[in-house]
Amino acid sequence: MRPAPSIAEIRSRTAVLYPRMAPTTTSLPIIRCALVAASIIGLLAPSTPAAASFTEVSASTLKFEGVRYWRKKASEAKLGSVGQKMTPVAGKNYFQKVQDAPNGIYDVTIDGRTTITTDEAHEWGVTASYSNVSGSASGSGEYHGKLTAYKMRIDLGNTSGDLRYETNRHNGHLQAVKAEDDRARLISAVWVLVQAEESKAECYSGDLKVSNGTMSVTTSASGCSNSSWTIDPGSIIAYEMVKVDAWDKEEITSKPTCSASYPTYESRSSPATPKDRCKKTTYDNVATQCKLAITDDKDNWYVDSRDGRDTCKSKKGKPNKDVECSKGGYDYVSQSGRDTCKKPEYTYADPGCPAGYAYNSKSTSNGGVDRCELEGIESLKPDSQDGF
């Protein structure tokens, strides 16, 4: 058996095989290589992003992922509600609610999520709602730990359930926006603090319902502890308000309608009578009579009812005669029983539009038919980041 080579022999062989690497008594080059390799591995390995959290929290603002949210009077900032942006000379700007959202028109989704401690919640002056019961967690002094904050959001788009779409189609809410003019704001998102965390965020998404100023969310998601939960006003810690970016005088158009009393719609397009109209038809009825010659004695004749057109019979056995209307200008109508005569009479009324729509009798884009036009919201945008 050959004896193990000495350290000097190993260094000598290394110098022969790798002439550029001279034998050395220090391991610094090897350490540098190890550090470089570790750096490369660190660059190639997938990084684990840090969980987003609230920053710059104050009495008037809260920041999450670079976006500021309003905090002042947050308990009034209910999703979908209409109000004013108040800009006091002294103090921070805030949302002043004017009107709650109509019940059940907006869809709510979860757009953000983070956690805070109960100590932070107490410091900020907010309380947590439970996910499956009404009320606040502020009365429980036993719970200590993490609370979950969810950003509940209504999409600003123009499909069913979105803020723009539904506001335009609920005239009372749209008129409330118009009444506030340039100061009008809508609440499009709120941060809600929740103590009892569900297994998944979908449990907090669904249909927004507002009853007597109380917000609740009904979800169809599976695996949730309950199908609905109430948002306690005190659990709203921040909010986003949006304003109208552009109006469109013809945001929604529709055909004018006639009432049940005037059921027939008539389109008109002449310069003298450009406005369409609704028509109601009634009939004046008169009796039928025997069609007799001047020499006939009417007392000797009578109308005999039969299937089809009635006939006139003689009490003296003479041949039958025709039956006619007792007045000119009437139409003869055969019917079951004794026939009748009638003449149509027409009355007219103006077509109508839904509340909030303008009537356009000069529309040329609808085949000559008049049009109802709603000035509605064309686009919304988040309020400026000023005034916090």
URPE-V857152 format. One record per backbone hydrogen bond with DSSP energy under -0.5 kcal/mol. CO is the residue of the C=O (numbers start at 1). NH is the residue of the N-H. If there is no record, write none. Layout:
# URPE-V857152
co=CO nh=NH
co=CO nh=NH
This chain:
# URPE-V857152
co=6 nh=10
co=7 nh=11
co=8 nh=12
co=9 nh=13
co=10 nh=14
co=11 nh=15
co=12 nh=16
co=13 nh=17
co=14 nh=18
co=18 nh=21
co=20 nh=22
co=27 nh=31
co=28 nh=32
co=29 nh=33
co=30 nh=34
co=31 nh=35
co=32 nh=36
co=33 nh=37
co=34 nh=38
co=35 nh=39
co=36 nh=40
co=37 nh=41
co=38 nh=42
co=39 nh=43
co=40 nh=44
co=41 nh=45
co=47 nh=49
co=53 nh=65
co=55 nh=63
co=60 nh=71
co=60 nh=72
co=61 nh=58
co=62 nh=69
co=63 nh=55
co=64 nh=67
co=67 nh=64
co=69 nh=62
co=70 nh=239
co=71 nh=74
co=72 nh=95
co=73 nh=76
co=74 nh=77
co=76 nh=78
co=78 nh=81
co=81 nh=187
co=82 nh=98
co=82 nh=99
co=83 nh=185
co=84 nh=86
co=84 nh=96
co=86 nh=94
co=89 nh=91
co=94 nh=86
co=95 nh=97
co=96 nh=84
co=99 nh=82
co=102 nh=105
co=106 nh=208
co=108 nh=206
co=109 nh=111
co=109 nh=153
co=112 nh=151
co=114 nh=149
co=116 nh=147
co=117 nh=121
co=118 nh=122
co=119 nh=123
co=120 nh=124
co=121 nh=125
co=121 nh=126
co=128 nh=137
co=129 nh=195
co=129 nh=196
co=135 nh=130
co=137 nh=140
co=139 nh=141
co=145 nh=118
co=147 nh=116
co=148 nh=150
co=148 nh=194
co=149 nh=114
co=150 nh=152
co=150 nh=192
co=151 nh=111
co=151 nh=112
co=152 nh=190
co=153 nh=109
co=153 nh=155
co=155 nh=163
co=157 nh=164
co=157 nh=165
co=159 nh=162
co=161 nh=107
co=162 nh=166
co=163 nh=167
co=164 nh=168
co=165 nh=169
co=167 nh=170
co=170 nh=173
co=170 nh=174
co=171 nh=175
co=172 nh=176
co=173 nh=177
co=174 nh=178
co=175 nh=179
co=176 nh=180
co=177 nh=180
co=178 nh=181
co=180 nh=183
co=181 nh=184
co=183 nh=85
co=185 nh=83
co=186 nh=188
co=186 nh=242
co=187 nh=80
co=188 nh=154
co=189 nh=240
co=190 nh=152
co=190 nh=192
co=191 nh=237
co=191 nh=238
co=192 nh=150
co=192 nh=194
co=193 nh=129
co=194 nh=148
co=195 nh=197
co=200 nh=203
co=201 nh=204
co=202 nh=205
co=206 nh=108
co=207 nh=218
co=208 nh=104
co=209 nh=216
co=211 nh=214
co=214 nh=211
co=215 nh=231
co=216 nh=209
co=217 nh=219
co=217 nh=229
co=218 nh=207
co=227 nh=219
co=229 nh=217
co=230 nh=232
co=231 nh=215
co=232 nh=235
co=233 nh=236
co=234 nh=127
co=235 nh=193
co=235 nh=237
co=238 nh=191
co=239 nh=70
co=240 nh=188
co=240 nh=189
co=241 nh=383
co=242 nh=186
co=243 nh=381
co=246 nh=378
co=246 nh=379
co=248 nh=251
co=248 nh=376
co=252 nh=374
co=254 nh=372
co=257 nh=352
co=259 nh=262
co=263 nh=265
co=264 nh=279
co=266 nh=277
co=273 nh=270
co=277 nh=266
co=278 nh=349
co=279 nh=264
co=280 nh=282
co=280 nh=347
co=282 nh=345
co=283 nh=285
co=284 nh=343
co=286 nh=341
co=287 nh=326
co=289 nh=324
co=290 nh=292
co=293 nh=296
co=296 nh=298
co=297 nh=300
co=298 nh=301
co=300 nh=315
co=302 nh=313
co=303 nh=305
co=304 nh=311
co=311 nh=304
co=311 nh=313
co=312 nh=321
co=313 nh=302
co=314 nh=317
co=318 nh=314
co=321 nh=312
co=322 nh=291
co=324 nh=289
co=327 nh=330
co=331 nh=342
co=333 nh=340
co=340 nh=333
co=341 nh=286
co=342 nh=331
co=343 nh=284
co=345 nh=282
co=347 nh=280
co=349 nh=278
co=352 nh=257
co=354 nh=357
co=356 nh=375
co=358 nh=360
co=358 nh=373
co=359 nh=361
co=360 nh=363
co=360 nh=371
co=366 nh=369
co=371 nh=360
co=372 nh=254
co=373 nh=358
co=373 nh=375
co=374 nh=251
co=374 nh=252
co=374 nh=376
co=376 nh=248
co=379 nh=245
co=379 nh=246
co=381 nh=243
co=387 nh=93
